[in-house]
Amino acid sequence: MPGINFNQERFIALLFSLIITIKLNSQIGIPSQLPLIVIETGGESISADSRITAWLKVINNGPGALNSKFQNGTDYDGRMGIKIRGQSSQMFPKKSYSLELRARSGADTTASLLGMPGEEDWVLYAPYSDKTMLRNALTFHLGSRLGGWQSRNRWCEVYLNGDYIGIYQLMESIKRDSNRVDISKLKPDELSGDDLTGGYIFKADKIDFGSSDFFQIFPSTHYHNSDNYRFTYVYPEYDEIGEAQKSYIKKFVTDAENSLNGSSFSDPSSGFRKFMDVNSFVDFQIIQELVNNVDGYRFSTFFYKDKDSKGGKLHAGPLWDFDLCYGNEDYTDLNLDTDIWLYSKFEDKYGGRMHWWARLMEDLGYRGVFVSHWKEIRKAAFSTDSIMNYLDGTIEYLGDAINRNFTRWPIIGKYVWPNYFVGETYEEEVGYLKEWITARLNWMDANIMLAENVSENYAKNEILVFPNPVRDQINLYFYLSFSGEIRIELFDLMGRKALIKEDIPEYTGYQYLSIDINNLASGYYILQVSQGKRQIGRRNILVTGK
């Protein structure tokens, strides 16, 4: 420009800044293959303390169509309340948000967003320290394959006050709803009888200093190294739940832990099964163990209970918060490992994890469900190929949005708390994740029979048969020294064969087998396991009536 002299150094700096600006603008604002979330706050800052009113557009033109931030909203175009959410994640420049859809009057309103059932409460989750952006999504994908409700989620790109802020996941928040945690609505006046027994949602989590929105249990029967756990009210919320309701759920959880801690914890009528839904606890445990969750069994650990007339047992779940998993943290000596069981690490030095799952694994029936379910899901949704295909398919779906995200947030190759691995490229980050998952899966497969708290010597020299007495299905746990076909036989007391089953195990070592005995009449039987001419073990069992 006339009259202005640039020295070489300043010219290069200005030119570099101009190139970066052009590069950013060339990517941001172009139509996207992902749905778009556009937020306008009118210049008001978003805080973590309370929601402000803002405008929300949700744009989704469908599969194969591009979406532009300049078009009208397709799924929603209206008011909402918004605030920053999360705890440790609030320190990141890329924030997560809690959304509440609002009508013109200010009242809550519902809408179906990105194909998910209509509701008013949503979460915009911001993957940041997880540079693959895949850990949370993968965990919810796997959790949804186990049955029961897990938070549905959709990928999107987000604009805030005209500023592109990257790839997000729009997620369903955890709340009581027929399309979410489907339990009974607990009204303030339901203070007695069956009405009082459900539904409740609560969680073990971090407690804010000075907070009173939690209850603490003090069981009379103790288990070594356990704690008096605190649980935060989720539904009904602390300012809505009645005193009688608080007393009921506190007593129920206390009674449940007393039964679990007691010497008769395995008793089918008075032990933990009276209070806890076994399948949900197994599913929850499978996920925590697979991902080796640094916060597993202590934070973001949700539970719910419906009315007694609708089952009334305590369920573990839904799942929540998995960005610091699969080896993505550097501040413990435990959660990077692919070759440990997490559930047994509940002493104080491991951060106060709940001991419930360690105690449950001492029950052979529960352990049998855990082992058999793991072996079954590894054949399908949890197979290594299936998991890798999900990761590859998701990366392909995100496409060019990955480059836009890391142009906006240039953190590839840089340490972001609490990264253990720092890849120089996005591909290296994904490679580390895949290698970690593969190693973890292989170790769990090889050690699923050797879960802690079973005596190795006893297991190698005896056949464990459980439950006994048995009604529908019997489980066998034994050690096989040699490869080759095994034979399981049941004889009645007259010496007549009532059942014969032959199997060729895939490997030697600890074996777990389940046998359906639905067709057997009630009575005493002799169970025998043999391999060729060698008898592995023999047990008396009682089959009870239907």
N, C-alpha and C positions, 0 to 999 in steps of 0.2 A: 504494500500500500504506500502511496506517495507520502513523504515526510516521516515515515517510520522505518527505523533501521533495526532489524532483528539480528542479534548475534547468532552464531551457528547453534550454540547449546540450547538457547530458548526456542529457536525455530524447530529443532528436533523434538523438544518436549511438547510444543504445541501440536506438531504434526502427529506425534504418537497419541496424544489425547484425542485428536480429531478422528484418527483411525479407530480407536476403541469405541468412541461415540457412534460412529457410522456402523461399526460391526454390531454393536448392541441394538441400535435402532433398526438395523436390517433384519434382525431376528425377532425383536419384540414388536408385537402388534400385527404380525402376519397371521393369516388364518391358521388354525391348529387342527390337527387330527384328533386332539383330545377335547373333551368338554371344557368349557370355560366358566370360571366364577369371577364376576366383576363386582367389586365392593366400592362404594362411595360413602365417605363419612362427612362430607361437607367441611373438611378441614379440621374436624374434631379428632383428637388423639384417642386411640384405643388403649385402655388400661386393663390390668388384671383384677382390679377391685370390683368394678361393677360394669354392667353392659351400657353401652351408648346406643342410641338409635342411628341406624345407617340404612343405606339402600343396597339391595342385593339383586343381581341378575345371574341366572343360571342358564347357560346356553348349551344346548345339545341337539344338533341337527341329525343325529343318528349315525349308525355305522357307515363308514365310507365317505361321509360328508364332512366338509371343513366348517369350522366354527370361528366367527369373528367377534371380537370384543365390541365392535361398533353396532352390532345388530341388537334387536330387542331380545329379552329373555324368552326362552322356549318353555322351561319348566317352572320358572318363577321370575317375577319382576316386581319387587315391592319392598316393603319395610322389613327390618329385622333388628334385633338386639345383638350386639357383638362384644366380646371381651377376650383378652388373651387368656389362654389356658395352659396347664402344665405346671411343673415345679422346677426341676433343674433345667428343663429345656427353655425356660423363660430367658436365660442368659444369652441364647443364640439370637443373631440378628433376624433369622428367618423364624417368625413366630407361628405357633399354632393358635387356633381360635375356636371359641365356643359360640355357636349361632343359635338364635331363637327367632323363628319367623313370627311376624306381627302383622295384624290387620291395621287398617287406617286408624281405627279407634284406639290402638295400642294393645288390644287383647291378643293373646296367642292365636296363631292360625296354623293350619297344617298344609303341607304340599308334598307331592311325590317328586323327589329329586333324583335325576339320573337313573330312573327305573326302580328306585327303592320305594317301599311302601310309605304312604303319607304320614308325616309327623311334623312337630314344630321344632324339635331340638336336634341339632346336628353338631358335628365336630369337623373342623378343617385341620387335619394333621399335617405337620410340616416335617418331612424327613430331612435331616440336616447332618447330624453326626454320623448317621449311617449313610455313607456316600453311594452305596448301591441303590438306596431308596427302596430296597426290596424286603428287608427283614420283617417289618410289621405286616406288609401285605402277604408275604408267604405264610406267616404264622396264622393269620386269620383264614387264609385259604385252606390250610391243613386242618385248623380247628373246625371249620364248617363241614369237613368231610367226616367228622366223628359223630355227627348228629347233634340235635339241639340247636338253639339259636346262638350264633356269634354275630358280631357287628358286621353288617354288610358295608362295603366300601367301594368307591369308584375313583379312578384316577382323573385328575383335572389339572388345568393350569389356572393361576389366579392373578388378577390385577387388583391392586389396592390404590385407590385415588389416582388412577392412570399409570401407576408404576407396576411393571411386571415383577412378581415375586416368586415365580417358579412353579415347580410341580408339587402338587398336594394330593392328599387323599381326602375326599369327602366321606365321612363315616357316620353311621348311626351311633348316637350316644347310648349308654346303658341306662335303660329306664323301664318301668313297668308299662307294658303295652301289649295288645294282642298280637302285634307283629314283631315284638322284641322279647323282653322277658315276660312270657305269657303266664302271669300268676294273677290271683284275685286282687281286685282293688280293695284296699284296706281303708275304710272310712273312719273319720274321727270318732264316731259314736259306736263303732264295733269294739266293744270292751269286754265281752264275755263269750263263753261257749265256743263253738266252732268258728264264729266270726273272728274271734281274737287270734286264731292260730295262723293266719296268713292273709295277704302275702307280705313278705319282707324281703328287702335287698339290703345287704350291708357288705362291708369290705374291711380287710386288714390292709392298712396303708400308713403312710406318714401322717402324723398328727401335728397340726400347726400349733405353735406355742400359744397357750392361753385358750385354746379351743375347748368347747364343751359338747361338740356334736358327735360324741362317741360313747360307747359303753365298754366296761372292762369286766372280764370274768375272773372269778377266784375259785377255781375248782377245789373240792375237798380231797379228791384223790389225785395224786401227783405222778408224773412220769419224769424220769431223770433228765435234767437240763432243759425242761420246758419252762415256759413263762406264763404270766397272767396276761393273756392277750387282750389287745384293744381293738374294737371294731367300730368303724364309722357308719352312721346311718346314711343310707342312700335313698331308700323308699320304705316308708314315708320319711321325708326329710326331718331333721332334728326339730325344726320349728313347727312341724305339723303332726308329729307322732305323739299319741297320748301316753300318759304315765303308765296306764295299765298295759299298753302295747310295749312300751320300753321294758317293763318288768317281765312280760311274757317272753320276749325274744332273748333277753339276757339269761333268764332261767333255762330256756330251751338249749341255748348254746352251752351253758354251764353243765347241764345234765348230759349233753352229748359228749363233752370232753371227759366228764367223770366216767362215763361208760367206756370211752376209748382208753382211758388211763387204767381202768380197773383190771383185776386179775381175771375176770370173766368177760373180757372185751370181745372174745370170739363167739360168745353164746348167741345163737341166732335170734333169740327172742328178747334178751335183755342187754346184749352188747351193742356195739356201734351200729349194727344194721337196723336197729330199732329207730335210729335217728338219722343216719346218713344214706344217701343214694349212692351205692357203690359204683355204678357205671360212670356217673358224672365225676366222681373223685378220681377214677382211673383215667378218664379222658383228660382231665385237667393235668394229672401227673405226667401223662405221656408227653404232652406239649412242653411242660416245664423242663422235663429231662432232655428231650430232643434238642431244645434250643439252648440248654444250660443257662437259664435266665438269671442274671445277676440279682434281680429282685424277686426271684421265684420263691413262693411260699411265704412271703413277708409283705410285699407292697403290691398294690393293684391286684389283690387277691380277693375276688368277689364271691359271694354266696347268696343264695336265695331260698326261700321257703314258702310254699303255698299252704292253703288251709288243710287241716287234717282230713277233711272230707274229699280232698283232691290229691291225696297221697301224703302230704304233710312232712316229707323228709327234707333234710338239708341237702341242697345241691351245690356243688363246687362250680364256679364260673358265674358269668361269662368271662372270656379271656380279655386282657387289656394290656397294652404298653409293652412292645417287644423290639424297640430300636437298639437296646444295649444287650443284645443276645448274639448267638452264633459267633462268639469270640470277638465282639466289638466293644471291649473295655479293657482298661489297663490298670485298674486300681485294686484288684483282688488277686490272690494267688490261686484262685479256684475256677473262675468262670470262663477262662480261656481254654481250659482243658477239654479234650474230647473223650477222656478215658476215666471219668469218675461218675458216681451217682450223686446227684444233688440233694435228693430228699433226706439223706442221712446227716447232712451238714446243718444242724440246727442249733449248735451250741452258740454261746454269746460271741465267740471269736468269729463266727460266720455271719454276724449281723442280725441275730434274733429271728431266724426263720421258724415258722410253725413246725412243730414236731408231728403233726397229725399224720402225715403221709408215711413217715418212718414207722410209726406205730401200726398203721394199717398194713404195711408190708410184712409185719410179723404174723399176720393172719394168713394162713396158707390158702384159704379160699379167695381172699382179696388178691393175693399174689398171683394165684392162678388166673384170675380175670385179667390182671395186668399183662401177664405173659402171653396169654392166648390172644388178647386183643392186639398187642403189638405184632405178633406173628401174622395175624390176619390182615391188618392194614398195610403191612410191608409188602403184601402181594399186589396192592392196588395203588391207592392215592399216595401212600407213603413210600412207594418204591423209589429207588434212587433215580431211575429214568423219569418217573412221573414228576418228581420234584424239579429235576433239571429242565424238563420240558416246560414246566410252569415258569421257571426263571427266564428261560430263553424266549418264551412267548410273550412274557410281560415286557422284556427289554425291547423286543421287536414292536410291540404295541406302542410303547412310549416314544420310540423313534427319535425324530429330531428334537423333541421336547427335552431330551436329556442334555443336549448341547446348549439349548436355551437356558435351562436351569443352571448349568455350571458356568455359563457366561455371566449370568446374574449373580451367582454365588461362586466365585472362583476359588474353591477349596480343594480341588483335586491336587494331590501332591503335598498338601499341608496338614499338619496335625490339628484336629478338632477334638476337644475333650469328649469322651475318654478313649479315643482310638488307640488300639493296640497295633493294628496294621495300617500303614499309610502307603497306598499305591500311587505310582506316578501317573497312572491313567485310570479311567473308569473301568476299562477291561481288567486291569490288575485287581481292582477292588472286587469285581464280580468273581474273578478267579480265586481269590482268597476265600470268599464266602462259599463257593462251590467245594473247594478242597476241605474246608472245615466241616461242612455238612456231610460230605462223603465219609470222612474219618469218623464223625460222630455216629452215623448210621451203622457203619461197619462194626464199631466198638459195641454199640448196644445190641446188635445181632449176636455177636460173639459172647456177650456177657449177660444176656437177658435171663438165663437160667441161674446165674450166679449173683442175683441181686442180694444186697447185704442183709445180714441178720439171719441167715440160714447156716447152720454148722456144716462146714465142708466135709468133715469126717463122717458126720451122721448121714449126709446126703450121698456120700460115696458107698456107704455100707448098708443102707436101708432104702426101701421104697416108701416114699411119703404118699399117702392116699388121703384125699380130702375132697369134699367134706365126708365125714363118716360118723353117723348115718347119712345116707344120700337118698335123694328123690329122683332127679332127672339126669344129672350129669356128674360123672366122677372124674377127678383130676389125678394124674400120676406124675410124680417127680422122682427121677432116679438118675443114676450115673451109668453111662455105657462106656466100657473100656475098649470095645472092639466094634468095627463096622460089620454090617450084616443084618439080615431080617430078624425082627423080634416078633414074638407072639404073646398076645394078652388073652387069657382065658378066664372065664368065670364058671365055677362049678357050684351046684346046689349041695346041700348036706347029704344027698344020696349019691354024690359023685357024678351026677349027670351034667354035661356041658350045657350051660345056659347062654353062653356068648363066647365067640372067638373073633379076634381081630388081629390081623397081621399088618405090619408096617415096616418100611425100610427107612430108617432115619437118615437125614441128609448129612449128618456129621456124628462123631463120637463126642463124649463128654456129657454134660448135664442135659437131660431130656425132660420135656414137658408134654404130656398128652392128655387130651380130653376125650372121654368116651360117653356117648349117649346111651343111657340105660332106661329110656322111657318105657320099653316093652317088657321089662322084667317085673315079675310078680314080687310082692313084698316078701321079705324073709332074709335069712342069713345066707351068705355066699362066701366062697373062697376065691380070691383073685390071685392069679399066678402070672408072672411075667418071665419069659424065657427067651434064650437066644441059641438056636440049635439045640444041643443036648444040655446046655448050661442054664440052670435056673438063676435068674437075676434076683427074684424076690417073691414073697408070698404074704398075703394079708387076708384077714377076715373082715368082711364088710356087712353092714346091715342096710338093706333097701327098705325104705319106709313106704307106707301106703300113699296113694294119690289124694 
